Amino acid sequence: MSKIQIIIDRKEPSNEEISKRKNFDEIMRKINLSRSLLRSPWFYGAIGFSGILSFILLTF
């Protein structure tokens, strides 16, 4: 069972701190990088790449 922790005496972050933590451009770059990595045949390793290559060669 998961434990929920509540911080009662937590100080609210200032507007400057909130705006400093809003790094959506960096997050989107990381998401796009991970998506492009999944499309790369090198992501699947040597066995996956050779399997894809043999499938392509046997199709023709």
C-alpha positions, 0 to 999 in steps of 0.5 A: 500500500502506498503512503501519502505524505502531506506537508502541513508547514510548507511555504508557498513558492513565490511567483519567481520560483514558479516561473523559474521552474517552468521549463517546458521547452526543455521537457519538450526537447526530451520528449522529442528526443525519446520519440526519435530514439524509438524510431531509430533501428539502433534502439532495438540493438543488434538482434532487432536491427538484423531482424528488421534487415532480414525481414526487409530482405526476405520481403523483396 
